[in-house]
Structure formats: structure tokens, C-alpha cells
Amino acid sequence: MARSRLMYVELKTGYHGDGPAWITRVKYTKTEKGFYFRGALLQQATIAEREDHGWTEGNYFDFDSGNAYWASGAKKSGKDRHPDGSGPVEIDPEVKDVYLRLIGKA
């Protein structure tokens, strides 16, 4: 069975640290080289694939839409955006309680 994880996911394409961002639960692929996020499959890309698509930011990519994303495990500090980033982070309702416990605000 594929594992799931509480993650911070931020859209990088078209933004400079201020893109839409979410705390959500994702389900990994069997190989764990990608995960499903809001109906899209986000995958790691090779250097050649990144160059072909013009992806300069992000660590996961939606090959269907061409969008780049930054994704990492949700942090206990609640400081999930990069230090130079800004903007609200949407917390999916189904993970709100779990996230609040993680950051010590439950």
C-alpha cells in the first residue's frame, strides 16, 4: 500500500516565493518518486527534464500541466515557506487537527 504524508506544497511556476501554498496529505506512488496532489501526479525530474521544461525552481513537477512545485514535510515550527517567501498557506480541512497538533496549537 502506498504511504501518505502530511506535506507543505507550494506552486513555484509564475511566482517568486509567494505562490499558492497548502498543508495537505499526499499519497505517494509505489516507487515513492512522486505523489498525488489534488488530482495531479507530482514527480521528481532529471536535470535534462528540468532543462527541457525550463524548470528553475521546485523539487516536484507536474509533467501534464508543466507546473513546478516545492514540497516538503510539514514543519513542527509552522514555518513552512522559505524565509524569502510570503503569503497565506491554506490548511486542508481534513488535516487541520493533525497539523495543529504537530505545531503544538491543538
N, C-alpha and C positions, 0 to 999 in steps of 0.2 A: 504494500500500500504506500502511496506517495505521502511524504510527510508535509505538514503545513507549518507555517511560522508567522509570528507577528512581525510585520515589516513596516519600514518607512519607505515610501515610494514617491519620487518627485519627477515630474516631466521636465526634461532639460531642453528639448528641441524648442527653439524660439524664445528661450528665457535665459537669464543670467543669474541664477540663484534665487529667483523669485517666482518660479513656476508653480503651478498647482501641485499640492502635495497631500499625501494621505498616510494615515496609520491604518493598516488593514491586515487581514490574514490572507496569505497567499498559499497556494498548493503547488509544491514542486513537481516537476516532471520526474519520470522514473530515473533518469540519469542525473538529476539534480543540477543540470547545467542551465536550467531555465525554470520559470514558474508562471502560473496563470494569474493574471491580474485584470479584473473587470472585463472578462471575456477575451483578453488578448494574451498571447504567449510571448513573454519577455525572455530573451535568451542572451547569453554571453556571445560576443562576436570575436572573431580573429582580427588581427591587425589589418589584414587585407580587406576583410569585410567592412571594417570601420572606415578605412580609406575609400572604398568603393561608394559608401553611402554618405561620406562627408561627416561622420560622427566624430566630433572632437571632445564631447563631454559624455558622461554617463558610463555606467558599467553594465547595463542591460538594455536590450534593443528589441523593438517590435518590428520584425522584418516586413510584416504586412503593411503597416502604416508608415514606416520609415522614421518613427519617433525614437529618440534616445531617452533613457530614464536613469536616475540614480536610485539605487535600492540598497538598504542595509537593515540589519536587525534594529528594532525599536530600542532606543537607549533608556536606561533607568533614570538618567538625568533629565529626560524630556527635551534635550537639546539635539534634535534630530537633523535640523537643517545645518548646512555648512556655516561656519562663522560669518562668511560674507553674504549669506543669503537672508531673505526676509519674506514675510507674508504668512498668512494663516496656514495651518495644517489641519485638514479635515480628518476627524476620527470617525471611522465607520461605526455606526451604532452597535453592530453585533460584537465589536471588540472593545467598546468603551470601558466596560467594567474591568476587563483584563488589563487594558493599558493603564487605567487609573491605579490599579494595584501595583503594576510594575513601577510606576513613578512615585509611589508612596502617597497617593492622594485619594485612596479608596475610602 
